[in-house]
């Protein structure tokens, strides 16, 4: 399958892995999947691969759904958009975490109110620092090698709904 319009394909020639990533010339990319039927639930599964340094969730609770608030995926529906789920990319597992942590209420002050607790946060780098490469060896949002300080987030990996 090809990447949706607006995303660029990246690949690892050593492992044969492929992924679709944001456009090189922008800070973010947007993809719309038209649905021509009524529905009562939305569910899905996303796999991501971290490239270099990510900011996790940033900003303040006053950010809106149309602001840039996350390095990761913001899953929305409708027009105007309604938030369904946010998949956050953290900086590194053992370094400075940019994920909201269960044991630190201050961390949740960066989470926009529309996100609520509908998020999952993980990193692809398992050391103290990030690297200037794609972390093909540790896919995001799969619950593997998830940081214990974000246990609430770690327990909600996999399918969003």
matplotlib code that plots the C-alpha trace (Angstrom):
import matplotlib.pyplot as plt

x = [0.0, 1.1, 1.1, -1.9, -1.6, 0.2, 2.6, 6.0, 7.2, 10.4, 12.0, 14.8, 16.6, 18.3, 15.0, 12.5, 10.4, 8.3, 6.4, 4.6, 5.8, 5.0, 6.1, 9.7, 8.7, 6.2, 5.9, 2.9, 0.8, -2.9, -4.7, -8.4, -10.2, -13.7, -16.4, -19.7, -21.7, -23.1, -21.2, -21.4, -17.8, -14.3, -11.5, -8.1, -4.5, -1.5, 2.2, 4.8, 8.5, 10.3, 12.8, 15.3, 14.0, 10.3, 8.5, 5.8, 2.8, 3.4, 1.6, -1.1, -4.7, -6.0, -4.7, -7.5, -7.9, -6.7, -3.4, -0.2, -0.1, 1.6, 4.5, 2.6, -0.9, -4.1, -7.1, -10.2, -13.5, -16.1, -16.3, -15.8, -13.3, -13.9, -11.0, -11.0, -7.5, -3.9, -0.8, 2.2, 5.9, 8.1, 11.8, 13.5, 12.7, 15.3, 16.0, 13.8, 10.2, 7.7, 4.8, 2.2, 3.2, 0.8, 2.9, 3.2, 0.0, 2.0, 2.6, -1.1, -1.2, 0.3, -2.5, -5.1, -8.5, -10.1, -7.6, -8.7, -7.3, -7.7, -4.0, -1.1, 2.5, 5.7, 9.2, 11.3, 14.6, 15.3, 18.3, 19.1, 19.1, 17.6, 19.6, 19.6, 18.0, 14.6, 14.1, 13.0, 13.9, 11.2, 7.9, 5.7, 2.4, 2.8, 3.2, 6.7, 9.4, 7.0, 8.2, 7.0, 6.6, 3.7, 2.0, -1.5, -0.5, 1.3, -1.7, -3.8, -1.7, -3.0, -6.4, -7.9, -11.7]
y = [0.0, 3.6, 6.4, 8.6, 11.9, 14.5, 11.9, 10.7, 7.2, 6.3, 2.9, 0.9, -1.0, -3.3, -4.6, -3.9, -1.8, 1.0, 3.9, 7.0, 10.3, 13.9, 16.1, 17.3, 21.0, 21.3, 21.0, 18.7, 16.9, 16.1, 13.2, 12.9, 9.6, 10.2, 8.0, 7.7, 5.9, 6.5, 5.1, 4.9, 4.1, 4.7, 2.4, 1.7, 0.9, 3.0, 2.1, 4.8, 5.1, 8.0, 10.2, 12.1, 14.5, 14.9, 17.3, 15.0, 17.1, 20.8, 24.0, 24.6, 23.4, 26.4, 25.1, 24.2, 21.2, 23.3, 24.3, 22.4, 20.6, 17.2, 15.4, 12.3, 11.7, 13.6, 11.5, 13.5, 13.3, 15.6, 19.2, 21.0, 18.5, 16.4, 14.8, 11.0, 10.0, 11.4, 9.3, 11.1, 10.6, 11.1, 12.3, 9.3, 6.6, 7.4, 11.1, 14.1, 12.8, 14.9, 12.6, 13.4, 11.2, 9.6, 10.7, 14.3, 16.3, 19.3, 17.3, 17.3, 21.1, 20.8, 18.6, 20.5, 20.1, 18.6, 15.7, 14.7, 11.2, 10.0, 9.6, 7.2, 8.2, 6.3, 6.8, 4.8, 5.5, 3.4, 5.2, 8.5, 10.4, 10.4, 9.8, 11.3, 8.3, 6.5, 4.1, 1.2, -1.3, 0.0, 0.8, 3.4, 2.8, -1.0, -1.2, -2.6, -0.9, 1.7, 4.0, 3.0, 6.7, 6.8, 3.7, 5.1, 5.7, 2.4, 0.4, 1.9, 0.9, -0.8, -0.1, 3.3, 3.5]
z = [0.0, -0.6, 1.9, 2.0, 0.2, 2.3, 3.9, 2.7, 2.7, 4.6, 4.7, 6.3, 3.6, 6.2, 7.7, 5.0, 7.3, 5.8, 7.4, 6.3, 7.8, 7.8, 4.9, 5.1, 4.5, 7.3, 11.0, 10.7, 8.1, 8.0, 6.5, 6.1, 5.6, 4.2, 5.7, 3.7, 6.3, 9.8, 12.8, 16.5, 17.4, 16.1, 16.9, 15.4, 15.9, 15.0, 14.8, 14.7, 14.7, 16.4, 14.5, 16.6, 19.3, 20.1, 22.4, 23.7, 24.7, 24.9, 25.6, 28.0, 28.8, 26.8, 23.5, 21.1, 18.8, 15.9, 17.6, 17.4, 20.8, 20.3, 18.7, 17.6, 16.3, 17.0, 16.0, 15.5, 13.7, 12.2, 11.3, 13.5, 14.7, 17.9, 19.8, 20.0, 21.0, 21.1, 20.6, 22.1, 21.3, 24.3, 24.2, 25.7, 28.4, 30.9, 30.2, 30.5, 30.1, 28.2, 28.9, 31.5, 34.5, 37.0, 40.0, 38.9, 38.7, 37.3, 34.1, 33.4, 33.3, 29.8, 28.6, 26.7, 28.3, 25.2, 25.4, 28.9, 29.7, 26.1, 25.3, 25.2, 25.4, 24.5, 23.1, 20.7, 22.5, 25.6, 26.9, 28.5, 25.3, 21.8, 18.6, 15.2, 13.5, 13.2, 16.1, 13.9, 16.7, 19.2, 17.6, 19.3, 21.1, 21.4, 25.2, 24.9, 26.8, 28.2, 30.9, 34.4, 35.4, 32.9, 34.1, 33.6, 29.9, 29.6, 30.6, 27.8, 24.7, 21.6, 20.1, 20.6, 20.9]

ax = plt.figure().add_subplot(projection="3d")
ax.plot(x, y, z, "-o")
ax.set_aspect("equal")
plt.show()
